[in-house]
């Protein structure tokens, strides 16, 4: 799956540098939203806004990840390039070209 | 051997290989698919990250309990009732360290390694709920 997403206010700015990031959902989130989604974004795109846009493609998927106030459910785990991102920091965490973004529910291995 | 794979392993061979010089105890943990009215279990991992986390857990256990050998084999894919899911083999000089190290490893896996289980039933399937404790980012 490949899609292009831009900030609404920046859509007409042809000088914006395009970047590609990979989004990986796991377990129930994967079933609802897919995985290994390659997405083009513009510079300045933040983690939360990117996931919000992707998740809105499936209302059930969105509800699995976000609450009624459009905030991440407290149990959702976020990673950028294999490193944990605190939910409180995600709205101000930019994504960059080549980043791998992962979003998943609580782990249950063993 | 720290690995995530679909294939099963020869536990007997691993026990033999774990008996390094100085070993006085080997503890084997074998987690298996329980018959909870399911047809199969499907396991999924964020493999790159999960393998890194298993490596860290093994290293921490080795340092904390003075272990002489650690194997962790976590299987993914579809497994039937009775099949091995997770094998942990720990060797140490004495039973106290071996038991403690094995327990440390399984509990750390339960809360911190990105692996998920789905129980498949005649009516569909259900994801096994994760344990609490992994909603907070790790320090540093």
gemmi code that builds the backbone of each chain (N, CA, C; Angstrom):
import gemmi

chains = {
    "A": [
        ("UNK", (0.850, -1.180, 0.000), (0.000, 0.000, 0.000), (0.900, 1.250, 0.000)),
        ("UNK", (0.544, 2.216, -0.805), (1.332, 3.436, -0.831), (0.378, 4.618, -0.936)),
        ("UNK", (0.614, 5.622, -0.170), (-0.265, 6.787, -0.217), (0.550, 8.047, -0.013)),
        ("UNK", (-0.047, 9.160, -0.362), (0.616, 10.447, -0.171), (-0.218, 11.271, 0.779)),
        ("UNK", (0.425, 11.828, 1.765), (-0.310, 12.660, 2.696), (0.483, 13.928, 2.976)),
        ("UNK", (-0.212, 15.054, 2.977), (0.430, 16.331, 3.263), (-0.403, 17.077, 4.286)),
        ("UNK", (0.247, 17.972, 5.004), (-0.511, 18.894, 5.841), (-1.418, 19.703, 4.932)),
        ("UNK", (-2.652, 19.910, 5.348), (-3.596, 20.641, 4.521), (-3.105, 22.022, 4.130)),
        ("UNK", (-2.516, 22.738, 5.082), (-2.086, 24.117, 4.806), (-0.870, 24.166, 3.898)),
        ("UNK", (-0.207, 23.046, 3.756), (1.045, 23.053, 3.003), (0.904, 22.346, 1.657)),
        ("UNK", (-0.322, 21.998, 1.339), (-0.526, 21.150, 0.183), (-0.035, 21.790, -1.111)),
        ("UNK", (-0.150, 23.109, -1.200), (0.198, 23.772, -2.450), (1.662, 24.185, -2.509)),
        ("UNK", (2.387, 23.927, -1.434), (3.779, 24.357, -1.401), (4.659, 23.345, -2.132)),
        ("UNK", (4.989, 23.664, -3.368), (5.731, 22.714, -4.183), (7.192, 22.599, -3.763)),
        ("UNK", (7.636, 23.507, -2.890), (9.035, 23.457, -2.476), (9.241, 22.499, -1.298)),
        ("UNK", (8.137, 22.008, -0.734), (8.275, 21.074, 0.371), (8.984, 19.803, -0.097)),
        ("UNK", (9.939, 19.370, 0.688), (10.671, 18.161, 0.332), (9.836, 16.933, 0.689)),
        ("UNK", (9.652, 16.034, -0.251), (8.887, 14.823, 0.030), (9.770, 13.772, 0.688)),
        ("UNK", (9.186, 13.079, 1.631), (9.921, 12.037, 2.336), (9.035, 10.794, 2.388)),
        ("UNK", (9.672, 9.661, 2.492), (8.914, 8.415, 2.584), (9.181, 7.756, 3.930)),
        ("UNK", (8.112, 7.389, 4.605), (8.251, 6.653, 5.860), (7.462, 5.352, 5.757)),
        ("UNK", (7.857, 4.431, 6.585), (7.185, 3.117, 6.598), (6.421, 2.983, 7.913)),
        ("UNK", (5.167, 2.603, 7.808), (4.346, 2.427, 9.007), (4.026, 0.954, 9.178)),
        ("UNK", (4.314, 0.453, 10.367), (4.040, -0.951, 10.662), (3.056, -1.054, 11.823)),
        ("UNK", (1.939, -1.710, 11.583), (0.991, -2.031, 12.647), (1.129, -3.522, 12.941)),
        ("UNK", (0.846, -3.889, 14.176), (0.945, -5.301, 14.547), (-0.329, -5.790, 15.236)),
        ("UNK", (-0.503, -7.101, 15.198), (-1.602, -7.796, 15.882), (-2.956, -7.238, 15.417)),
        ("UNK", (-3.829, -6.868, 16.366), (-5.176, -6.427, 15.972), (-5.114, -5.168, 15.115)),
        ("UNK", (-4.172, -4.298, 15.411), (-4.054, -3.064, 14.620), (-3.714, -3.406, 13.163)),
        ("UNK", (-2.872, -4.403, 12.966), (-2.514, -4.843, 11.607), (-3.733, -5.389, 10.872)),
        ("UNK", (-4.524, -6.177, 11.595), (-5.707, -6.745, 10.950), (-6.660, -5.650, 10.458)),
        ("UNK", (-6.725, -4.565, 11.219), (-7.678, -3.501, 10.889), (-7.123, -2.481, 9.894)),
        ("UNK", (-5.816, -2.277, 9.908), (-5.253, -1.165, 9.124), (-4.186, -1.581, 8.115)),
        ("UNK", (-3.779, -2.834, 8.141), (-2.706, -3.257, 7.255), (-1.350, -2.996, 7.882)),
        ("UNK", (-0.289, -3.285, 7.136), (1.049, -3.014, 7.670), (2.024, -2.794, 6.527)),
        ("UNK", (3.234, -2.401, 6.898), (4.260, -2.064, 5.905), (3.718, -1.045, 4.898)),
        ("UNK", (3.090, -0.017, 5.431), (2.496, 1.036, 4.604), (3.571, 2.082, 4.297)),
        ("UNK", (3.901, 2.217, 3.029), (4.886, 3.227, 2.621), (4.122, 4.509, 2.299)),
        ("UNK", (4.469, 5.583, 2.981), (3.712, 6.825, 2.853), (4.649, 8.000, 2.612)),
        ("UNK", (4.304, 8.836, 1.649), (5.063, 10.058, 1.418), (4.507, 11.158, 2.296)),
        ("UNK", (5.373, 11.842, 2.992), (4.955, 12.950, 3.851), (5.866, 14.145, 3.580)),
        ("UNK", (5.461, 15.308, 4.067), (6.302, 16.492, 3.905), (7.069, 16.751, 5.190)),
        ("UNK", (8.136, 17.534, 5.080), (8.938, 17.866, 6.253), (8.049, 18.527, 7.301)),
        ("UNK", (8.277, 18.187, 8.541), (7.498, 18.773, 9.621), (6.321, 17.931, 10.054)),
        ("UNK", (6.068, 16.840, 9.352), (4.974, 15.954, 9.748), (5.309, 15.290, 11.086)),
        ("UNK", (4.332, 15.290, 11.976), (4.546, 14.730, 13.308), (3.971, 13.313, 13.408)),
        ("UNK", (4.517, 12.551, 14.323), (4.137, 11.149, 14.528), (2.619, 11.013, 14.680)),
        ("UNK", (2.050, 11.764, 15.615), (0.619, 11.607, 15.911), (-0.256, 11.958, 14.714)),
        ("UNK", (0.055, 13.066, 14.041), (-0.792, 13.484, 12.919), (-0.726, 12.475, 11.776)),
        ("UNK", (0.439, 11.886, 11.575), (0.577, 10.878, 10.525), (-0.277, 9.647, 10.831)),
        ("UNK", (-0.170, 9.151, 12.058), (-0.936, 7.955, 12.426), (-2.432, 8.256, 12.433)),
        ("UNK", (-2.797, 9.445, 12.852), (-4.209, 9.844, 12.836), (-4.773, 9.729, 11.425)),
        ("UNK", (-4.042, 10.278, 10.473), (-4.518, 10.270, 9.087), (-4.634, 8.854, 8.539)),
        ("UNK", (-3.634, 8.042, 8.800), (-3.656, 6.664, 8.291), (-4.785, 5.874, 8.951)),
        ("UNK", (-4.931, 6.037, 10.260), (-5.920, 5.243, 10.994), (-7.352, 5.615, 10.611)),
        ("UNK", (-7.563, 6.847, 10.189), (-8.922, 7.280, 9.850), (-9.475, 6.572, 8.613)),
        ("UNK", (-8.625, 5.831, 7.936), (-9.104, 5.096, 6.761), (-10.018, 3.941, 7.158)),
        ("UNK", (-9.965, 3.572, 8.425), (-10.849, 2.501, 8.912), (-11.350, 2.897, 10.301)),
        ("UNK", (-12.634, 3.234, 10.430), (-13.156, 3.698, 11.714), (-12.872, 2.726, 12.862)),
        ("UNK", (-12.976, 1.436, 12.581), (-12.711, 0.468, 13.649), (-11.233, 0.489, 14.045)),
        ("UNK", (-10.378, 0.648, 13.053), (-8.946, 0.759, 13.332), (-8.631, 2.014, 14.118)),
        ("UNK", (-9.286, 3.102, 13.744), (-9.070, 4.373, 14.460), (-9.491, 4.224, 15.921)),
        ("UNK", (-10.663, 3.625, 16.130), (-11.177, 3.472, 17.498), (-10.306, 2.530, 18.330)),
        ("UNK", (-9.603, 1.620, 17.654), (-8.721, 0.702, 18.384), (-7.499, 1.436, 18.926)),
        ("UNK", (-7.083, 2.495, 18.221), (-5.847, 3.191, 18.572), (-6.100, 4.495, 19.329)),
        ("UNK", (-7.178, 5.197, 18.938), (-7.451, 6.508, 19.543), (-8.733, 6.478, 20.360)),
        ("UNK", (-8.780, 7.320, 21.398), (-9.988, 7.402, 22.216), (-10.946, 8.464, 21.663)),
        ("UNK", (-12.014, 8.727, 22.414), (-13.048, 9.659, 21.931), (-12.547, 11.093, 21.845)),
        ("UNK", (-11.442, 11.383, 22.534), (-10.859, 12.731, 22.472), (-9.723, 12.793, 21.446)),
        ("UNK", (-9.644, 11.791, 20.587), (-8.629, 11.722, 19.535), (-7.201, 11.648, 20.081)),
        ("UNK", (-7.066, 11.106, 21.276), (-5.739, 10.871, 21.860), (-5.459, 9.372, 21.807)),
        ("UNK", (-4.184, 9.009, 21.763), (-3.842, 7.590, 21.792), (-4.407, 6.953, 23.061)),
        ("UNK", (-4.983, 5.759, 22.928), (-5.318, 4.997, 24.133), (-4.036, 4.814, 24.938)),
        ("UNK", (-4.164, 4.815, 26.254), (-2.962, 4.777, 27.106), (-2.168, 3.488, 26.931)),
        ("UNK", (-2.812, 2.443, 26.443), (-2.106, 1.156, 26.312), (-1.355, 1.018, 24.990)),
        ("UNK", (-1.559, 1.953, 24.066), (-0.923, 1.842, 22.748), (0.578, 2.110, 22.870)),
        ("UNK", (1.365, 1.305, 22.178), (2.821, 1.459, 22.211), (3.303, 1.998, 20.869)),
        ("UNK", (4.161, 3.013, 20.947), (4.656, 3.695, 19.756), (6.165, 3.521, 19.654)),
        ("UNK", (6.645, 3.320, 18.433), (8.095, 3.234, 18.223), (8.477, 3.977, 16.959)),
        ("UNK", (9.659, 4.577, 17.002), (10.254, 5.154, 15.797), (11.643, 4.548, 15.651)),
        ("UNK", (11.851, 3.859, 14.574), (13.134, 3.189, 14.324), (13.543, 2.288, 15.488)),
        ("UNK", (12.566, 1.570, 16.015), (12.840, 0.595, 17.064), (12.982, 1.161, 18.455)),
        ("UNK", (12.792, 2.486, 18.607), (12.909, 3.105, 19.931), (11.534, 3.586, 20.385)),
        ("UNK", (11.256, 3.383, 21.671), (9.965, 3.791, 22.207), (9.784, 5.301, 22.179)),
        ("UNK", (8.577, 5.719, 21.842), (8.190, 7.122, 21.890), (7.066, 7.244, 22.903)),
        ("UNK", (7.222, 8.139, 23.870), (6.171, 8.366, 24.852), (4.966, 8.985, 24.150)),
        ("UNK", (3.788, 8.513, 24.505), (2.564, 9.061, 23.902), (2.519, 10.580, 24.055)),
        ("UNK", (2.960, 11.060, 25.195), (2.920, 12.511, 25.450), (3.844, 13.279, 24.520)),
        ("UNK", (4.840, 12.607, 23.967), (5.808, 13.287, 23.083), (5.476, 13.105, 21.602)),
        ("UNK", (4.541, 12.233, 21.285), (4.326, 11.842, 19.889), (3.833, 13.005, 19.023)),
        ("UNK", (3.046, 13.900, 19.620), (2.489, 15.011, 18.835), (3.570, 15.998, 18.398)),
        ("UNK", (4.700, 15.984, 19.091), (5.784, 16.895, 18.720), (7.046, 16.147, 18.281)),
        ("UNK", (6.841, 14.890, 17.893), (7.955, 14.087, 17.380), (7.872, 14.030, 15.854)),
        ("UNK", (8.785, 14.680, 15.159), (8.722, 14.674, 13.690), (9.172, 13.341, 13.114)),
        ("UNK", (8.664, 13.028, 11.934), (9.154, 11.853, 11.216), (10.045, 12.332, 10.075)),
        ("UNK", (11.018, 11.507, 9.719), (11.978, 11.903, 8.689), (12.069, 10.822, 7.622)),
        ("UNK", (12.652, 11.180, 6.511), (12.776, 10.249, 5.394), (13.448, 8.947, 5.837)),
        ("UNK", (12.830, 7.832, 5.497), (13.413, 6.532, 5.828), (13.027, 5.999, 7.198)),
        ("UNK", (12.287, 6.791, 7.964), (11.894, 6.326, 9.305), (10.960, 5.127, 9.219)),
        ("UNK", (11.071, 4.267, 10.228), (10.105, 3.182, 10.387), (9.293, 3.461, 11.642)),
        ("UNK", (7.999, 3.634, 11.450), (7.081, 3.949, 12.541), (6.299, 2.682, 12.876)),
        ("UNK", (6.241, 2.359, 14.159), (5.485, 1.162, 14.561), (4.462, 1.525, 15.629)),
        ("UNK", (3.284, 0.937, 15.512), (2.198, 1.171, 16.466), (1.575, -0.186, 16.786)),
        ("UNK", (1.515, -0.499, 18.081), (0.997, -1.828, 18.419), (0.371, -1.885, 19.809)),
        ("UNK", (-0.465, -2.897, 20.029), (-1.111, -3.070, 21.340), (-0.146, -3.718, 22.333)),
        ("UNK", (-0.553, -3.828, 23.612), (0.308, -4.472, 24.612), (0.800, -5.844, 24.154)),
        ("UNK", (2.032, -6.134, 24.501), (2.645, -7.379, 24.037), (2.133, -8.554, 24.865)),
        ("UNK", (2.181, -9.744, 24.267), (1.620, -10.923, 24.951), (2.395, -12.178, 24.567)),
        ("UNK", (3.707, -12.063, 24.518), (4.513, -13.224, 24.157), (4.716, -14.161, 25.329)),
        ("UNK", (5.557, -15.150, 25.110), (5.885, -16.095, 26.170), (4.956, -17.285, 26.206)),
    ],
    "B": [
        ("UNK", (21.949, -19.380, 22.024), (21.137, -19.077, 20.852), (19.934, -18.252, 21.289)),
        ("UNK", (19.825, -17.068, 20.721), (18.676, -16.203, 20.976), (18.006, -16.011, 19.628)),
        ("UNK", (16.805, -16.529, 19.464), (16.229, -16.525, 18.121), (14.696, -16.555, 18.156)),
        ("UNK", (14.116, -15.929, 17.126), (12.677, -16.031, 16.886), (12.534, -16.796, 15.575)),
        ("UNK", (11.787, -17.876, 15.585), (11.714, -18.711, 14.389), (10.404, -19.495, 14.361)),
        ("UNK", (10.091, -20.041, 13.199), (8.877, -20.850, 13.080), (9.137, -22.299, 13.502)),
        ("UNK", (10.346, -22.772, 13.274), (10.643, -24.186, 13.528), (10.787, -24.503, 15.018)),
        ("UNK", (10.527, -25.750, 15.356), (10.773, -26.237, 16.712), (12.267, -26.531, 16.870)),
        ("UNK", (12.665, -26.849, 18.092), (14.076, -27.145, 18.339), (14.199, -28.469, 19.095)),
        ("UNK", (15.404, -29.000, 19.093), (15.714, -30.226, 19.838), (16.178, -29.813, 21.231)),
        ("UNK", (15.259, -29.877, 22.188), (15.578, -29.406, 23.535), (16.700, -30.243, 24.160)),
        ("UNK", (16.704, -31.528, 23.900), (17.757, -32.387, 24.450), (19.146, -31.948, 23.992)),
        ("UNK", (19.253, -31.610, 22.726), (20.543, -31.166, 22.194), (20.955, -29.836, 22.815)),
        ("UNK", (19.985, -28.985, 23.046), (20.296, -27.687, 23.659), (20.786, -27.865, 25.100)),
        ("UNK", (20.174, -28.793, 25.833), (20.601, -29.041, 27.214), (22.053, -29.528, 27.233)),
        ("UNK", (22.367, -30.443, 26.331), (23.749, -30.947, 26.255), (24.723, -29.810, 25.981)),
        ("UNK", (24.348, -28.938, 25.042), (25.238, -27.846, 24.650), (25.373, -26.783, 25.745)),
        ("UNK", (24.365, -26.733, 26.638), (24.370, -25.705, 27.692), (25.337, -26.042, 28.828)),
        ("UNK", (25.753, -27.294, 28.908), (26.573, -27.728, 30.051), (28.028, -27.314, 29.876)),
        ("UNK", (28.260, -26.049, 30.118), (29.625, -25.514, 30.040), (30.403, -25.867, 31.314)),
        ("UNK", (31.701, -25.625, 31.283), (32.540, -25.869, 32.450), (32.009, -25.074, 33.649)),
        ("UNK", (31.840, -25.715, 34.748), (31.356, -25.042, 35.952), (29.865, -25.183, 36.174)),
        ("UNK", (29.165, -25.765, 35.217), (27.715, -25.909, 35.350), (27.348, -26.923, 36.434)),
        ("UNK", (26.438, -26.479, 37.317), (25.929, -27.393, 38.330), (24.427, -27.582, 38.210)),
        ("UNK", (23.786, -26.727, 37.392), (22.328, -26.823, 37.240), (21.918, -26.266, 35.887)),
        ("UNK", (20.986, -26.959, 35.263), (20.375, -26.465, 34.028), (18.866, -26.432, 34.260)),
        ("UNK", (18.261, -25.267, 34.027), (16.806, -25.143, 34.154), (16.218, -24.923, 32.766)),
        ("UNK", (15.196, -25.709, 32.451), (14.519, -25.604, 31.154), (13.096, -25.102, 31.385)),
        ("UNK", (12.745, -24.011, 30.731), (11.355, -23.557, 30.703), (10.819, -23.857, 29.315)),
        ("UNK", (9.702, -24.559, 29.267), (9.084, -24.886, 27.981), (7.626, -24.444, 28.032)),
        ("UNK", (7.340, -23.316, 27.399), (5.965, -22.830, 27.331), (5.262, -23.470, 26.148)),
        ("UNK", (4.091, -24.073, 26.391), (3.408, -24.813, 25.327), (1.993, -24.269, 25.097)),
        ("UNK", (1.445, -24.573, 23.940), (0.088, -24.142, 23.600), (-0.897, -24.954, 24.442)),
        ("UNK", (-1.642, -24.248, 25.294), (-2.588, -24.897, 26.194), (-3.929, -25.126, 25.484)),
        ("UNK", (-4.595, -26.208, 25.858), (-5.888, -26.519, 25.246), (-6.989, -25.727, 25.944)),
        ("UNK", (-7.164, -24.483, 25.502), (-8.238, -23.643, 26.040), (-9.385, -23.588, 25.029)),
        ("UNK", (-9.810, -24.737, 24.582), (-10.868, -24.821, 23.560), (-10.489, -24.052, 22.304)),
        ("UNK", (-9.238, -24.178, 21.905), (-8.782, -23.526, 20.687), (-8.393, -24.590, 19.662)),
        ("UNK", (-8.350, -24.163, 18.407), (-7.931, -25.087, 17.366), (-6.427, -24.931, 17.102)),
        ("UNK", (-5.979, -23.681, 17.098), (-4.562, -23.376, 16.889), (-4.242, -22.058, 17.579)),
        ("UNK", (-2.961, -21.747, 17.662), (-2.532, -20.440, 18.134), (-1.645, -19.822, 17.062)),
        ("UNK", (-1.864, -18.536, 16.814), (-1.043, -17.840, 15.827), (-0.203, -16.794, 16.539)),
        ("UNK", (1.096, -16.838, 16.306), (2.001, -15.898, 16.972), (2.640, -14.979, 15.956)),
        ("UNK", (2.765, -13.719, 16.367), (3.288, -12.673, 15.490), (4.316, -11.868, 16.276)),
        ("UNK", (5.379, -11.431, 15.607), (6.413, -10.656, 16.306), (6.854, -9.465, 15.463)),
        ("UNK", (7.273, -8.425, 16.129), (8.027, -7.340, 15.491), (9.472, -7.827, 15.589)),
        ("UNK", (9.857, -8.625, 14.614), (11.018, -9.492, 14.783), (12.326, -8.757, 15.088)),
        ("UNK", (12.588, -7.675, 14.365), (13.859, -6.980, 14.572), (13.971, -6.470, 16.007)),
        ("UNK", (12.892, -5.847, 16.476), (12.908, -5.283, 17.825), (12.840, -6.397, 18.872)),
        ("UNK", (12.020, -7.397, 18.618), (11.869, -8.491, 19.585), (13.200, -9.222, 19.803)),
        ("UNK", (13.931, -9.445, 18.735), (15.226, -10.125, 18.879), (16.203, -9.279, 19.690)),
        ("UNK", (16.214, -7.982, 19.432), (17.073, -7.088, 20.221), (16.701, -7.135, 21.699)),
        ("UNK", (15.400, -7.140, 21.972), (14.942, -7.167, 23.372), (15.314, -8.487, 24.045)),
        ("UNK", (15.174, -9.591, 23.315), (15.568, -10.888, 23.889), (17.062, -10.909, 24.195)),
        ("UNK", (17.860, -10.328, 23.306), (19.311, -10.246, 23.544), (19.608, -9.477, 24.833)),
        ("UNK", (18.908, -8.354, 24.996), (19.123, -7.525, 26.197), (18.716, -8.281, 27.460)),
        ("UNK", (17.591, -8.975, 27.390), (17.108, -9.733, 28.553), (18.111, -10.822, 28.925)),
        ("UNK", (18.629, -11.528, 27.929), (19.614, -12.589, 28.195), (20.885, -12.006, 28.820)),
        ("UNK", (21.307, -10.861, 28.297), (22.525, -10.217, 28.818), (22.299, -9.769, 30.269)),
        ("UNK", (21.145, -9.157, 30.524), (20.855, -8.702, 31.889), (20.791, -9.866, 32.861)),
        ("UNK", (20.146, -10.962, 32.437), (20.030, -12.135, 33.313), (21.405, -12.740, 33.585)),
        ("UNK", (22.222, -12.792, 32.544), (23.569, -13.356, 32.703), (24.375, -12.557, 33.718)),
        ("UNK", (24.282, -11.217, 33.605), (25.042, -10.361, 34.523), (24.481, -10.426, 35.936)),
        ("UNK", (23.146, -10.394, 36.033), (22.511, -10.320, 37.350), (22.639, -11.610, 38.144)),
        ("UNK", (22.604, -12.754, 37.449), (22.576, -14.039, 38.163), (23.829, -14.882, 37.912)),
        ("UNK", (24.789, -14.321, 37.213), (26.035, -15.055, 36.971), (25.818, -16.325, 36.167)),
        ("UNK", (24.948, -16.247, 35.171), (24.632, -17.449, 34.386), (25.806, -17.834, 33.487)),
        ("UNK", (25.897, -19.106, 33.202), (26.976, -19.609, 32.342), (26.507, -19.792, 30.910)),
        ("UNK", (25.190, -19.910, 30.720), (24.662, -20.137, 29.380), (23.180, -19.775, 29.350)),
        ("UNK", (22.749, -19.153, 28.253), (21.319, -18.837, 28.069), (20.918, -19.125, 26.622)),
        ("UNK", (19.849, -19.866, 26.446), (19.191, -20.004, 25.141), (17.763, -19.493, 25.280)),
        ("UNK", (17.314, -18.722, 24.301), (15.899, -18.332, 24.234), (15.436, -18.566, 22.801)),
        ("UNK", (14.470, -19.448, 22.657), (13.899, -19.717, 21.330), (12.410, -19.417, 21.410)),
        ("UNK", (11.965, -18.364, 20.727), (10.540, -18.025, 20.718), (9.999, -18.303, 19.332)),
        ("UNK", (8.987, -19.148, 19.279), (8.427, -19.511, 17.973), (7.299, -18.565, 17.560)),
        ("UNK", (7.151, -18.387, 16.253), (6.053, -17.613, 15.683), (5.373, -18.466, 14.614)),
        ("UNK", (4.262, -17.947, 14.093), (3.504, -18.711, 13.104), (2.372, -19.471, 13.775)),
        ("UNK", (1.834, -20.459, 13.088), (0.692, -21.221, 13.615), (1.157, -22.466, 14.348)),
        ("UNK", (0.676, -22.619, 15.565), (1.050, -23.765, 16.390), (-0.212, -24.450, 16.897)),
        ("UNK", (-0.143, -25.760, 17.047), (-1.296, -26.501, 17.554), (-1.107, -26.792, 19.040)),
        ("UNK", (-2.174, -27.225, 19.670), (-2.145, -27.543, 21.101), (-1.015, -28.525, 21.404)),
        ("UNK", (-0.252, -28.206, 22.426), (0.845, -29.073, 22.840), (2.186, -28.707, 22.252)),
        ("UNK", (2.193, -27.869, 21.229), (3.482, -27.490, 20.620), (4.228, -26.502, 21.508)),
        ("UNK", (5.538, -26.507, 21.371), (6.375, -25.561, 22.101), (6.201, -24.158, 21.536)),
        ("UNK", (6.031, -23.181, 22.433), (5.998, -21.772, 22.031), (7.341, -21.112, 22.348)),
        ("UNK", (7.783, -21.331, 23.575), (8.976, -20.632, 24.066), (9.831, -21.599, 24.868)),
        ("UNK", (11.084, -21.684, 24.500), (12.023, -22.525, 25.243), (13.127, -21.639, 25.801)),
        ("UNK", (13.319, -21.724, 27.112), (14.397, -20.979, 27.766), (15.281, -22.007, 28.470)),
        ("UNK", (16.544, -21.992, 28.145), (17.480, -22.908, 28.786), (18.564, -22.084, 29.462)),
        ("UNK", (18.704, -22.315, 30.755), (19.638, -21.532, 31.562), (20.577, -22.489, 32.292)),
        ("UNK", (21.875, -22.214, 32.213), (22.849, -23.000, 32.976), (23.565, -22.084, 33.960)),
        ("UNK", (23.787, -22.612, 35.155), (24.478, -21.842, 36.186), (25.246, -22.802, 37.081)),
        ("UNK", (26.025, -22.231, 37.977), (26.802, -23.069, 38.886), (25.915, -23.785, 39.896)),
        ("UNK", (24.837, -23.112, 40.298), (23.956, -23.666, 41.334), (22.493, -23.435, 40.974)),
        ("UNK", (21.609, -24.221, 41.608), (20.191, -24.165, 41.249), (19.551, -22.807, 41.526)),
        ("UNK", (20.001, -22.136, 42.611), (19.372, -20.857, 42.944), (19.497, -19.870, 41.789)),
        ("UNK", (20.701, -19.738, 41.242), (20.908, -18.788, 40.144), (20.190, -19.261, 38.883)),
        ("UNK", (20.182, -20.575, 38.675), (19.547, -21.102, 37.462), (18.030, -20.859, 37.485)),
        ("UNK", (17.405, -21.176, 38.628), (15.958, -20.933, 38.736), (15.643, -19.434, 38.648)),
        ("UNK", (16.408, -18.641, 39.370), (16.138, -17.200, 39.395), (16.345, -16.578, 38.019)),
        ("UNK", (17.386, -17.014, 37.343), (17.659, -16.470, 36.014), (16.573, -16.842, 35.030)),
        ("UNK", (16.110, -18.075, 35.079), (15.050, -18.527, 34.186), (13.771, -17.737, 34.444)),
        ("UNK", (13.428, -17.548, 35.718), (12.209, -16.804, 36.066), (12.308, -15.348, 35.616)),
        ("UNK", (13.475, -14.767, 35.813), (13.696, -13.373, 35.383), (13.444, -13.250, 33.879)),
        ("UNK", (13.955, -14.196, 33.123), (13.846, -14.115, 31.657), (12.396, -14.241, 31.204)),
        ("UNK", (11.655, -15.198, 31.723), (10.268, -15.362, 31.258), (9.417, -14.168, 31.655)),
        ("UNK", (9.629, -13.637, 32.856), (8.814, -12.487, 33.269), (9.158, -11.252, 32.433)),
        ("UNK", (10.415, -11.082, 32.086), (10.814, -9.931, 31.263), (10.241, -10.053, 29.849)),
        ("UNK", (10.193, -11.264, 29.337), (9.619, -11.470, 28.000), (8.134, -11.111, 28.007)),
        ("UNK", (7.443, -11.508, 29.061), (5.998, -11.278, 29.144), (5.638, -9.802, 29.066)),
        ("UNK", (6.488, -8.943, 29.600), (6.116, -7.527, 29.664), (6.845, -6.637, 28.662)),
        ("UNK", (7.885, -7.137, 28.010), (8.669, -6.187, 27.238), (9.065, -6.556, 25.821)),
        ("UNK", (8.625, -7.699, 25.323), (9.074, -8.110, 23.986), (7.870, -8.092, 23.035)),
        ("UNK", (7.992, -7.362, 21.913), (6.832, -7.225, 21.015), (6.491, -8.505, 20.240)),
        ("UNK", (5.748, -9.356, 20.933), (5.228, -10.603, 20.358), (3.764, -10.700, 20.802)),
        ("UNK", (2.923, -11.187, 19.906), (1.490, -11.284, 20.213), (0.989, -12.679, 19.862)),
        ("UNK", (-0.082, -13.085, 20.586), (-0.673, -14.408, 20.365), (-2.153, -14.258, 20.048)),
        ("UNK", (-2.603, -14.975, 19.052), (-4.033, -15.028, 18.755), (-4.503, -16.456, 18.869)),
        ("UNK", (-5.515, -16.651, 19.703), (-6.096, -17.982, 19.860), (-7.150, -18.173, 18.787)),
        ("UNK", (-6.970, -19.191, 17.963), (-7.919, -19.466, 16.886), (-8.909, -20.518, 17.368)),
        ("UNK", (-10.186, -20.223, 17.176), (-11.242, -21.129, 17.620), (-12.141, -21.486, 16.446)),
        ("UNK", (-13.088, -22.364, 16.704), (-14.020, -22.756, 15.648), (-14.841, -21.559, 15.170)),
        ("UNK", (-15.014, -20.579, 16.059), (-15.846, -19.414, 15.734), (-15.035, -18.216, 15.258)),
        ("UNK", (-13.748, -18.356, 15.139), (-12.928, -17.217, 14.702), (-11.628, -17.161, 15.473)),
        ("UNK", (-11.427, -16.063, 16.170), (-10.182, -15.942, 16.920), (-10.253, -14.804, 17.913)),
        ("UNK", (-9.331, -14.817, 18.875), (-9.271, -13.738, 19.867), (-7.809, -13.492, 20.214)),
        ("UNK", (-7.427, -12.214, 20.245), (-6.061, -11.858, 20.631), (-5.903, -12.002, 22.135)),
        ("UNK", (-4.825, -12.593, 22.554), (-4.541, -12.717, 23.980), (-4.163, -11.340, 24.500)),
        ("UNK", (-4.815, -10.931, 25.589), (-4.551, -9.601, 26.136), (-3.168, -9.563, 26.756)),
        ("UNK", (-2.462, -8.484, 26.506), (-1.126, -8.329, 27.062), (-1.177, -7.989, 28.543)),
        ("UNK", (-0.048, -8.200, 29.199), (0.034, -7.866, 30.617), (0.394, -6.397, 30.764)),
        ("UNK", (0.022, -5.810, 31.902), (0.365, -4.411, 32.142), (1.853, -4.283, 32.435)),
        ("UNK", (2.357, -3.072, 32.280), (3.750, -2.831, 32.619), (4.573, -2.414, 31.430)),
        ("UNK", (3.976, -2.460, 30.246), (4.725, -2.097, 29.053), (4.178, -0.838, 28.414)),
        ("UNK", (3.318, -0.133, 29.120), (2.771, 1.107, 28.574), (3.680, 2.294, 28.796)),
        ("UNK", (4.695, 2.098, 29.595), (5.596, 3.213, 29.903), (6.917, 3.023, 29.182)),
        ("UNK", (7.454, 4.091, 28.616), (8.743, 3.955, 27.945), (9.839, 3.644, 28.938)),
        ("UNK", (10.848, 2.947, 28.447), (11.961, 2.609, 29.308), (12.842, 3.829, 29.541)),
        ("UNK", (13.438, 3.956, 30.704), (14.324, 5.088, 30.954), (15.461, 5.102, 29.937)),
        ("UNK", (15.846, 6.270, 29.538), (16.961, 6.397, 28.595), (16.573, 6.039, 27.223)),
    ],
}
model = gemmi.Model(1)
for chain_id, residues in chains.items():
    chain = gemmi.Chain(chain_id)
    for i, (resn, *xyz) in enumerate(residues, 1):
        res = gemmi.Residue()
        res.name, res.seqid = resn, gemmi.SeqId(i, " ")
        for name, pos in zip(("N", "CA", "C"), xyz):
            atom = gemmi.Atom()
            atom.name, atom.element = name, gemmi.Element(name[0])
            atom.pos, atom.b_iso = gemmi.Position(*pos), 0.0
            res.add_atom(atom)
        chain.add_residue(res)
    model.add_chain(chain)
structure = gemmi.Structure()
structure.add_model(model)
structure.setup_entities()
